[in-house]
Amino acid sequence: MSSTLVVHHLRVSQSETIVWLCEELGVAYDLKCYDREQTLLAPEVYKALSPLKTAPVIEDVDTYQPNPEHIKLAESQACVEWISRKYGQGRLINKPWDAHWKEWLFWWHFTHGSLQPALQMKLLTAALPKDHPGAKVADSRIEHYLQLIDERLGKSQYLVGDEFTAADLIMVFPLTTMRAFIPMDLS
């Protein structure tokens, strides 16, 4: 498949979200896959793709500008927004005039602004005793955040009303793949 969009997919990472998004929107893309090293870190060739040295990374041609130029973009939400706006005509990204925009805005930022930092705190405190203050804070936040998600999904089919949006998509990694690094009970 030949496309201007290239998805650099690091297996067992947030780049899964980008692959899923492209499939969801029916976007043509070239997929380049990378395996993690035995240390679970990204290989050097992947780290060289972005100053962040993390997944995901996409490459594309910025046709929004008068003189199209090649770009590399990192950060999950930035990649999702770029692809949704450029290739999906904004599908999955709610707009301020949409009925559920405030809810979408909250859940869109909740994943990376609240849930993932709590999960990272849990990862960093995993070796500490359960009664350590840091471990207790991480566990408490995760429990609270999972309860918020559960309550929300008890009221609607998706996080934002009855339509699948980018807010649902971005939530998948911490609730699925992240569990390979931080086991958690979702029951």
N, CA, C and O of each residue as an XYZ file, in Angstrom:
748
protein
N       0.855     -1.175      0.000
C       0.000      0.000      0.000
C       0.898      1.235      0.000
O       1.843      1.313      0.784
N       0.617      2.169     -0.848
C       1.415      3.387     -0.913
C       0.568      4.568     -0.452
O      -0.544      4.778     -0.937
N       1.099      5.322      0.474
C       0.376      6.451      1.047
C       1.390      7.475      1.522
O       2.561      7.151      1.722
N       0.950      8.698      1.701
C       1.855      9.683      2.298
C       1.930      9.482      3.805
O       2.880      9.934      4.445
N       0.941      8.809      4.376
C       0.911      8.573      5.819
C       1.687      7.302      6.153
O       1.415      6.231      5.611
N       2.650      7.440      7.049
C       3.425      6.297      7.528
C       3.205      6.201      9.032
O       3.396      7.178      9.757
N       2.808      5.032      9.494
C       2.633      4.779     10.922
C       3.796      3.911     11.378
O       3.972      2.788     10.904
N       4.588      4.445     12.306
C       5.679      3.680     12.904
C       5.101      3.025     14.159
O       4.857      3.683     15.170
N       4.892      1.731     14.065
C       4.192      0.994     15.119
C       5.177      0.212     15.977
O       5.776     -0.760     15.516
N       5.341      0.632     17.211
C       6.111     -0.121     18.198
C       5.141     -1.089     18.858
O       4.170     -0.676     19.492
N       5.407     -2.361     18.704
C       4.487     -3.362     19.268
C       4.371     -3.179     20.788
O       5.325     -2.787     21.460
N       3.193     -3.470     21.296
C       2.865     -3.326     22.715
C       3.119     -1.879     23.157
O       3.891     -1.611     24.078
N       2.451     -0.976     22.476
C       2.605      0.444     22.807
C       1.352      1.208     22.392
O       0.410      0.640     21.840
N       1.367      2.498     22.671
C       0.233      3.345     22.317
C       0.048      3.495     20.813
O      -0.990      3.981     20.364
N       1.029      3.089     20.040
C       0.860      3.195     18.588
C      -0.227      2.250     18.077
O      -0.690      2.399     16.946
N      -0.638      1.282     18.896
C      -1.786      0.430     18.535
C      -3.011      1.296     18.248
O      -3.808      0.998     17.358
N      -3.141      2.352     19.007
C      -4.257      3.279     18.843
C      -4.265      3.892     17.447
O      -5.326      4.073     16.848
N      -3.098      4.206     16.938
C      -2.994      4.857     15.631
C      -3.350      3.882     14.510
O      -4.033      4.245     13.552
N      -2.886      2.655     14.640
C      -3.237      1.630     13.650
C      -4.747      1.423     13.645
O      -5.364      1.370     12.581
N      -5.340      1.308     14.825
C      -6.787      1.109     14.932
C      -7.530      2.295     14.314
O      -8.499      2.105     13.579
N      -7.084      3.507     14.607
C      -7.719      4.700     14.052
C      -7.718      4.663     12.528
O      -8.744      4.914     11.896
N      -6.578      4.354     11.946
C      -6.490      4.302     10.477
C      -7.459      3.273      9.912
O      -8.102      3.517      8.891
N      -7.564      2.137     10.564
C      -8.501      1.101     10.116
C      -9.946      1.568     10.297
O     -10.785      1.357      9.422
N     -10.227      2.192     11.414
C     -11.579      2.690     11.714
C     -12.037      3.705     10.670
O     -13.197      3.702     10.259
N     -11.126      4.564     10.248
C     -11.460      5.611      9.283
C     -11.285      5.164      7.832
O     -11.651      5.890      6.908
N     -10.726      3.972      7.634
C     -10.478      3.500      6.272
C      -9.369      4.278      5.581
O      -9.413      4.486      4.368
N      -8.383      4.704      6.345
C      -7.282      5.514      5.830
C      -6.178      4.601      5.283
O      -5.784      3.633      5.934
N      -5.693      4.914      4.099
C      -4.543      4.197      3.546
C      -3.285      4.666      4.273
O      -3.084      5.864      4.472
N      -2.450      3.727      4.664
C      -1.219      4.076      5.367
C      -0.183      2.985      5.143
O      -0.516      1.829      4.880
N       1.065      3.375      5.252
C       2.158      2.409      5.232
C       2.507      2.117      6.682
O       2.675      3.034      7.487
N       2.614      0.848      7.007
C       2.879      0.420      8.375
C       4.304     -0.099      8.485
O       4.714     -0.997      7.750
N       5.044      0.480      9.410
C       6.393      0.003      9.702
C       6.375     -0.477     11.154
O       6.117      0.303     12.071
N       6.649     -1.757     11.351
C       6.564     -2.367     12.683
C       7.943     -2.526     13.318
O       8.933     -2.810     12.644
N       7.974     -2.335     14.620
C       9.202     -2.451     15.399
C       8.897     -3.290     16.634
O       7.855     -3.122     17.268
N       9.810     -4.192     16.970
C       9.664     -5.003     18.174
C      10.423     -4.356     19.323
O      11.441     -3.694     19.123
N       9.913     -4.557     20.516
C      10.616     -4.070     21.701
C      11.851     -4.938     21.943
O      11.907     -6.095     21.526
N      12.828     -4.361     22.616
C      14.008     -5.128     23.005
C      13.653     -5.997     24.206
O      12.567     -5.858     24.770
N      14.547     -6.884     24.599
C      14.285     -7.755     25.749
C      14.070     -6.952     27.026
O      13.434     -7.431     27.964
N      14.591     -5.750     27.063
C      14.416     -4.867     28.223
C      13.020     -4.237     28.242
O      12.671     -3.524     29.183
N      12.228     -4.499     27.207
C      10.903     -3.923     26.962
C      10.968     -2.494     26.435
O       9.931     -1.874     26.201
N      12.164     -1.968     26.248
C      12.308     -0.621     25.704
C      12.246     -0.655     24.183
O      12.407     -1.704     23.558
N      12.013      0.500     23.613
C      12.006      0.622     22.153
C      13.435      0.464     21.638
O      14.383      0.860     22.316
N      13.597     -0.110     20.450
C      14.940     -0.213     19.880
C      15.463      1.171     19.486
O      14.686      2.105     19.291
N      16.762      1.288     19.375
C      17.382      2.574     19.041
C      16.853      3.142     17.730
O      16.670      4.354     17.611
N      16.603      2.280     16.741
C      16.107      2.754     15.448
C      14.742      3.433     15.612
O      14.430      4.383     14.894
N      13.936      2.947     16.549
C      12.638      3.587     16.810
C      12.838      4.899     17.567
O      12.228      5.915     17.233
N      13.685      4.872     18.572
C      13.931      6.080     19.367
C      14.443      7.232     18.506
O      14.202      8.400     18.811
N      15.147      6.895     17.431
C      15.710      7.924     16.551
C      14.643      8.645     15.729
O      14.931      9.671     15.112
N      13.426      8.128     15.712
C      12.353      8.734     14.917
C      11.853     10.056     15.485
O      11.374     10.913     14.743
N      11.964     10.221     16.805
C      11.380     11.388     17.456
C      12.237     11.809     18.640
O      12.836     10.955     19.295
N      12.311     13.098     18.929
C      13.049     13.548     20.116
C      12.483     12.954     21.413
O      13.204     12.834     22.403
N      11.211     12.588     21.413
C      10.609     11.992     22.604
C      11.080     10.566     22.838
O      11.092     10.091     23.974
N      11.470      9.878     21.757
C      11.946      8.490     21.813
C      10.866      7.532     22.286
O      11.166      6.489     22.868
N       9.607      7.885     22.037
C       8.483      7.060     22.465
C       7.498      6.874     21.317
O       7.571      7.552     20.292
N       6.585      5.948     21.514
C       5.535      5.684     20.521
C       4.281      6.451     20.917
O       4.050      6.695     22.102
N       3.484      6.826     19.949
C       3.575      6.576     18.514
C       4.332      7.674     17.779
O       4.593      8.752     18.312
N       4.674      7.358     16.535
C       5.250      8.331     15.613
C       4.598      8.104     14.253
O       4.473      6.972     13.788
N       4.186      9.203     13.628
C       3.689      9.120     12.255
C       4.496     10.082     11.393
O       5.084     11.045     11.885
N       4.507      9.799     10.110
C       5.079     10.715      9.123
C       4.000     10.982      8.093
O       3.192     10.107      7.782
N       3.992     12.190      7.570
C       2.982     12.543      6.578
C       3.465     13.765      5.803
O       4.537     14.308      6.071
N       2.660     14.178      4.852
C       2.915     15.408      4.115
C       1.868     16.417      4.562
O       0.666     16.160      4.486
N       2.336     17.559      5.026
C       1.440     18.617      5.485
C       0.914     19.374      4.271
O       1.552     20.306      3.781
N      -0.246     18.965      3.800
C      -0.851     19.599      2.621
C      -1.714     20.795      2.996
O      -2.348     21.401      2.133
N      -1.741     21.137      4.283
C      -2.496     22.315      4.714
C      -1.753     23.600      4.353
O      -2.360     24.665      4.239
N      -0.454     23.493      4.176
C       0.382     24.658      3.900
C       0.507     24.888      2.392
O       0.371     23.948      1.609
N       0.769     26.141      1.981
C       0.922     26.430      0.549
C       2.037     25.599     -0.093
O       1.920     25.181     -1.245
N       3.106     25.365      0.650
C       4.212     24.530      0.172
C       4.250     23.268      1.029
O       4.877     23.255      2.088
N       3.579     22.206      0.575
C       3.519     20.978      1.381
C       4.911     20.511      1.812
O       5.862     20.526      1.031
N       5.000     20.102      3.061
C       6.279     19.629      3.578
C       6.089     18.340      4.359
O       5.010     18.062      4.883
N       7.154     17.565      4.425
C       7.159     16.303      5.156
C       7.210     16.603      6.655
O       7.983     17.451      7.098
N       6.391     15.909      7.422
C       6.394     16.107      8.875
C       6.530     14.771      9.588
O       6.180     13.720      9.051
N       7.044     14.836     10.805
C       7.009     13.710     11.737
C       6.255     14.224     12.948
O       6.481     15.344     13.406
N       5.370     13.404     13.455
C       4.549     13.819     14.583
C       4.532     12.706     15.618
O       4.379     11.533     15.277
N       4.687     13.076     16.878
C       4.620     12.132     17.988
C       3.476     12.549     18.906
O       2.781     13.529     18.635
N       3.288     11.813     19.975
C       2.222     12.004     20.962
C       0.899     11.449     20.432
O       0.432     11.834     19.360
N       0.317     10.555     21.190
C      -0.905      9.857     20.771
C      -2.026     10.796     20.365
O      -2.589     10.663     19.278
N      -2.349     11.738     21.225
C      -3.479     12.616     20.928
C      -3.202     13.490     19.711
O      -4.111     13.756     18.924
N      -1.978     13.934     19.549
C      -1.632     14.738     18.373
C      -1.777     13.912     17.100
O      -2.311     14.396     16.102
N      -1.304     12.668     17.130
C      -1.418     11.789     15.956
C      -2.876     11.484     15.643
O      -3.279     11.509     14.480
N      -3.667     11.196     16.669
C      -5.095     10.914     16.462
C      -5.786     12.135     15.869
O      -6.568     12.014     14.926
N      -5.503     13.292     16.414
C      -6.152     14.504     15.914
C      -5.728     14.805     14.476
O      -6.565     15.168     13.649
N      -4.449     14.661     14.174
C      -3.956     14.912     12.813
C      -4.672     14.007     11.808
O      -5.212     14.476     10.806
N      -4.665     12.721     12.091
C      -5.259     11.756     11.155
C      -6.762     11.962     11.047
O      -7.317     11.914      9.950
N      -7.428     12.193     12.181
C      -8.888     12.383     12.157
C      -9.282     13.609     11.354
O     -10.246     13.577     10.588
N      -8.537     14.684     11.531
C      -8.876     15.918     10.812
C      -8.490     15.840      9.334
O      -9.267     16.244      8.469
N      -7.301     15.326      9.040
C      -6.831     15.322      7.654
C      -7.517     14.253      6.811
O      -7.904     14.509      5.670
N      -7.667     13.064      7.368
C      -8.170     11.946      6.567
C      -9.608     11.561      6.891
O     -10.279     10.927      6.075
N     -10.079     11.932      8.055
C     -11.427     11.540      8.461
C     -12.407     12.686      8.496
O     -13.503     12.547      9.040
N     -12.029     13.837      7.915
C     -12.877     15.029      7.892
C     -13.380     15.377      9.298
O     -14.508     15.842      9.465
N     -12.537     15.148     10.295
C     -12.893     15.488     11.664
C     -13.749     14.452     12.369
O     -14.129     14.634     13.526
N     -14.054     13.359     11.668
C     -14.850     12.303     12.291
C     -14.127     11.809     13.541
O     -12.901     11.700     13.539
N     -14.833     11.523     14.559
C     -14.371     11.050     15.870
C     -13.872     12.169     16.776
O     -13.622     11.936     17.959
N     -13.722     13.381     16.241
C     -13.291     14.540     17.037
C     -14.495     15.475     17.158
O     -14.888     16.108     16.179
N     -15.074     15.563     18.344
C     -16.236     16.433     18.513
C     -15.851     17.901     18.381
O     -14.704     18.288     18.604
N     -16.827     18.692     18.018
C     -16.632     20.129     17.817
C     -17.416     20.904     18.871
O     -18.364     20.368     19.445
N     -17.038     22.162     19.137
C     -17.706     22.932     20.189
C     -19.220     23.028     20.040
O     -19.916     23.191     21.043
N     -19.742     22.935     18.852
C     -21.189     23.038     18.661
C     -21.893     21.681     18.738
O     -23.119     21.621     18.651
N     -21.136     20.591     18.900
C     -21.758     19.273     19.056
C     -22.421     19.167     20.428
O     -21.959     19.761     21.403
N     -23.498     18.411     20.485
C     -24.284     18.282     21.720
C     -23.457     17.800     22.912
O     -23.670     18.260     24.034
N     -22.528     16.894     22.686
C     -21.761     16.304     23.790
C     -20.320     16.808     23.837
O     -19.439     16.113     24.341
N     -20.074     18.013     23.315
C     -18.703     18.494     23.213
C     -17.998     18.577     24.565
O     -16.839     18.175     24.675
N     -18.663     19.082     25.582
C     -18.019     19.223     26.899
C     -17.611     17.862     27.449
O     -16.527     17.710     28.013
N     -18.491     16.872     27.280
C     -18.163     15.523     27.738
C     -16.995     14.971     26.930
O     -16.085     14.356     27.488
N     -17.018     15.188     25.617
C     -15.927     14.705     24.771
C     -14.604     15.339     25.198
O     -13.591     14.652     25.327
N     -14.621     16.641     25.413
C     -13.410     17.359     25.794
C     -12.830     16.800     27.095
O     -11.619     16.609     27.214
N     -13.704     16.542     28.060
C     -13.254     15.976     29.334
C     -12.614     14.615     29.119
O     -11.471     14.411     29.530
N     -13.317     13.670     28.483
C     -12.809     12.306     28.330
C     -11.603     12.253     27.402
O     -10.719     11.415     27.582
N     -11.558     13.134     26.419
C     -10.417     13.211     25.507
C      -9.139     13.516     26.291
O      -8.087     12.949     25.993
N      -9.214     14.398     27.283
C      -8.035     14.776     28.065
C      -7.861     13.928     29.325
O      -6.756     13.854     29.862
N      -8.907     13.302     29.796
C      -8.854     12.494     31.015
C      -7.824     11.368     30.919
O      -7.068     11.131     31.861
N      -7.797     10.688     29.795
C      -6.920      9.526     29.661
C      -5.462      9.888     29.901
O      -4.796      9.267     30.730
N      -4.964     10.881     29.187
C      -3.551     11.231     29.326
C      -3.288     12.233     30.442
O      -2.154     12.361     30.903
N      -4.312     12.935     30.874
C      -4.137     13.925     31.929
C      -4.323     13.391     33.334
O      -3.783     13.956     34.285
N      -5.088     12.300     33.484
C      -5.368     11.764     34.819
C      -5.065     10.272     34.933
O      -4.279      9.856     35.784
N      -5.693      9.468     34.070
C      -5.557      8.014     34.208
C      -4.123      7.538     33.973
O      -3.573      6.815     34.804
N      -3.521      7.925     32.873
C      -2.170      7.434     32.603
C      -1.136      7.921     33.616
O      -0.261      7.139     33.988
N      -1.188      9.164     34.080
C      -0.247      9.542     35.141
C      -0.420      8.696     36.409
O       0.566      8.366     37.069
N      -1.651      8.347     36.751
C      -1.874      7.490     37.919
C      -1.288      6.098     37.682
O      -0.706      5.502     38.588
N      -1.444      5.587     36.465
C      -0.874      4.276     36.136
C       0.654      4.325     36.163
O       1.302      3.377     36.607
N       1.216      5.412     35.694
C       2.674      5.554     35.739
C       3.162      5.660     37.179
O       4.221      5.133     37.519
N       2.392      6.339     38.022
C       2.732      6.413     39.437
C       2.716      5.008     40.041
O       3.586      4.657     40.838
N       1.729      4.218     39.658
C       1.624      2.836     40.139
C       2.851      2.037     39.697
O       3.419      1.280     40.484
N       3.247      2.203     38.465
C       4.420      1.504     37.945
C       5.675      1.889     38.727
O       6.500      1.035     39.050
N       5.810      3.169     39.024
C       6.986      3.653     39.750
C       6.991      3.245     41.222
O       8.053      3.171     41.840
N       5.820      2.980     41.785
C       5.738      2.615     43.205
C       5.515      1.115     43.405
O       5.291      0.671     44.532
N       5.572      0.339     42.334
C       5.257     -1.095     42.412
C       6.146     -1.856     43.391
O       5.691     -2.817     44.012
N       7.388     -1.449     43.537
C       8.306     -2.160     44.426
C       8.177     -1.717     45.883
O       8.791     -2.310     46.770
N       7.391     -0.693     46.127
C       7.220     -0.193     47.496
C       6.194     -1.035     48.247
O       5.344     -1.679     47.630
N       6.271     -1.032     49.582
C       5.242     -1.730     50.358
C       3.859     -1.134     50.074
O       3.739      0.057     49.787
N       2.831     -1.960     50.155
C       1.452     -1.519     49.860
C       1.027     -0.335     50.720
O       0.224      0.491     50.285
N       1.566     -0.246     51.953
C       1.153      0.835     52.849
C       2.006      2.104     52.688
O       1.829      3.063     53.438
N       2.915      2.113     51.731
C       3.707      3.314     51.468
C       2.766      4.402     50.941
O       1.907      4.108     50.111
N       2.906      5.649     51.401
C       1.996      6.719     50.962
C       1.899      6.861     49.442
O       0.804      7.061     48.915
N       3.012      6.761     48.739
C       2.979      6.879     47.278
C       2.183      5.764     46.628
O       1.412      6.000     45.698
N       2.371      4.545     47.121
C       1.635      3.394     46.585
C       0.145      3.533     46.881
O      -0.695      3.201     46.044
N      -0.175      4.024     48.072
C      -1.586      4.198     48.438
C      -2.264      5.260     47.571
O      -3.415      5.092     47.166
N      -1.553      6.347     47.287
C      -2.111      7.400     46.435
C      -2.368      6.856     45.035
O      -3.434      7.081     44.461
N      -1.390      6.139     44.486
C      -1.551      5.576     43.137
C      -2.743      4.630     43.087
O      -3.580      4.731     42.190
N      -2.823      3.714     44.043
C      -3.938      2.754     44.069
C      -5.275      3.459     44.212
O      -6.249      3.099     43.551
N      -5.320      4.465     45.080
C      -6.564      5.198     45.312
C      -7.022      5.930     44.051
O      -8.202      5.902     43.700
N      -6.084      6.578     43.382
C      -6.442      7.306     42.158
C      -6.927      6.356     41.068
O      -7.938      6.611     40.414
N      -6.204      5.269     40.880
C      -6.602      4.315     39.841
C      -7.989      3.766     40.134
O      -8.835      3.691     39.243
N      -8.221      3.383     41.384
C      -9.542      2.863     41.759
C     -10.633      3.901     41.485
O     -11.688      3.571     40.943
N     -10.377      5.141     41.856
C     -11.351      6.214     41.636
C     -11.593      6.443     40.145
O     -12.739      6.568     39.713
N     -10.525      6.496     39.367
C     -10.664      6.749     37.928
C     -11.391      5.606     37.224
O     -12.215      5.842     36.341
N     -11.087      4.367     37.614
C     -11.793      3.229     37.011
C     -13.275      3.261     37.368
O     -14.125      2.885     36.560
N     -13.578      3.712     38.582
C     -14.974      3.849     38.992
C     -15.680      4.918     38.147
O     -16.828      4.729     37.745
N     -15.007      6.027     37.880
C     -15.589      7.074     37.027
C     -15.902      6.534     35.629
O     -16.969      6.799     35.075
N     -14.964      5.780     35.074
C     -15.168      5.193     33.741
C     -16.342      4.228     33.770
O     -17.199      4.251     32.886
N     -16.377      3.385     34.787
C     -17.455      2.403     34.917
C     -18.815      3.090     35.047
O     -19.788      2.676     34.417
N     -18.875      4.136     35.863
C     -20.135      4.878     36.021
C     -20.566      5.500     34.700
O     -21.743      5.459     34.343
N     -19.620      6.072     33.983
C     -19.948      6.701     32.703
C     -20.476      5.675     31.708
O     -21.480      5.914     31.037
N     -19.800      4.533     31.615
C     -20.221      3.505     30.664
C     -21.490      2.786     31.116
O     -22.112      2.066     30.335
N     -21.867      2.980     32.367
C     -23.149      2.467     32.839
C     -24.309      3.325     32.358
O     -25.459      2.888     32.376
N     -24.008      4.552     31.927
C     -25.040      5.489     31.477
C     -25.146      5.578     29.958
O     -26.190      5.971     29.436
N     -24.090      5.223     29.249
C     -24.115      5.306     27.787
C     -23.218      4.225     27.201
O     -22.356      3.668     27.880
N     -23.440      3.949     25.943
C     -22.695      2.887     25.274
C     -21.212      3.231     25.141
O     -20.356      2.350     25.210
N     -20.919      4.492     24.954
C     -19.544      4.965     24.807
C     -19.293      6.074     25.818
O     -20.216      6.498     26.513
N     -18.067      6.543     25.905
C     -17.752      7.602     26.859
C     -18.515      8.882     26.578
O     -18.840      9.633     27.498
N     -18.803      9.132     25.300
C     -19.489     10.364     24.907
C     -20.757      9.987     24.153
O     -20.756      9.896     22.925
N     -21.830      9.771     24.888
C     -23.107      9.450     24.252
C     -23.109      8.086     23.598
O     -22.492      7.144     24.096
N     -23.800      7.986     22.489
C     -23.978      6.698     21.829
C     -23.163      6.569     20.552
O     -23.475      5.741     19.696
N     -22.119      7.383     20.418
C     -21.259      7.298     19.245
C     -19.813      7.091     19.669
O     -19.331      7.712     20.615
N     -19.139      6.214     18.956
C     -17.718      5.982     19.156
C     -16.953      7.234     18.742
O     -17.168      7.761     17.650
N     -16.059      7.712     19.610
C     -15.262      8.904     19.306
C     -13.793      8.637     19.628
O     -13.432      7.572     20.128
N     -12.970      9.615     19.334
C     -11.546      9.521     19.649
C     -11.315      9.402     21.155
O     -10.283      8.879     21.574
N     -12.245      9.872     21.967
C     -12.113      9.731     23.420
C     -12.147      8.258     23.821
O     -11.417      7.847     24.723
N     -12.983      7.465     23.164
C     -13.019      6.022     23.420
C     -11.730      5.372     22.932
O     -11.135      4.542     23.620
N     -11.320      5.757     21.756
C     -10.129      5.183     21.135
C      -8.891      5.391     21.999
O      -8.107      4.464     22.201
N      -8.718      6.595     22.502
C      -7.519      6.932     23.268
C      -7.530      6.244     24.643
O      -6.482      6.102     25.273
N      -8.705      5.822     25.102
C      -8.839      5.149     26.395
C      -8.419      3.680     26.331
O      -8.159      3.071     27.369
N      -8.352      3.112     25.149
C      -8.123      1.673     25.022
C      -6.769      1.235     25.568
O      -6.703      0.256     26.311
N      -5.698      1.922     25.226
C      -4.365      1.495     25.663
C      -4.256      1.330     27.181
O      -3.816      0.272     27.632
N      -4.634      2.325     27.989
C      -4.465      2.135     29.430
C      -5.343      1.033     30.020
O      -5.032      0.491     31.081
N      -6.428      0.703     29.340
C      -7.313     -0.338     29.875
C      -7.006     -1.726     29.320
O      -7.550     -2.719     29.803
N      -6.149     -1.803     28.317
C      -5.838     -3.116     27.735
C      -4.334     -3.369     27.785
O      -3.851     -4.051     28.689
N      -3.611     -2.839     26.848
C      -2.185     -3.128     26.703
C      -1.375     -2.710     27.924
O      -0.437     -3.413     28.301
N      -1.706     -1.598     28.543
C      -0.965     -1.119     29.714
C      -0.976     -2.161     30.827
O      -0.091     -2.179     31.683
N      -1.983     -3.027     30.807
C      -2.079     -4.065     31.836
C      -0.947     -5.082     31.718
O      -0.718     -5.847     32.654
N      -0.235     -5.110     30.594
C       0.940     -5.972     30.470
C       2.064     -5.465     31.377
O       2.922     -6.238     31.802
N       2.053     -4.176     31.668
C       3.073     -3.566     32.514
C       2.579     -3.376     33.949
O       3.353     -3.455     34.902
N       1.286     -3.125     34.080
C       0.685     -2.891     35.395
C      -0.581     -3.738     35.492
O      -1.651     -3.297     35.074
N      -0.471     -4.939     36.034
C      -1.679     -5.764     36.157
C      -2.722     -5.062     37.031
O      -2.412     -4.564     38.114
N      -3.956     -5.035     36.539
C      -5.039     -4.444     37.330
C      -6.332     -5.169     37.010
O      -6.557     -5.618     35.886
N      -7.156     -5.269     38.004
C      -8.439     -5.949     37.880
C      -9.479     -4.956     37.379
O      -9.735     -3.938     38.023
N     -10.069     -5.250     36.245
C     -11.085     -4.353     35.693
C     -12.504     -4.824     36.000
O     -13.473     -4.262     35.488
N     -12.625     -5.849     36.830
C     -13.980     -6.320     37.146
C     -14.621     -5.370     38.119
O     -15.766     -5.577     38.521
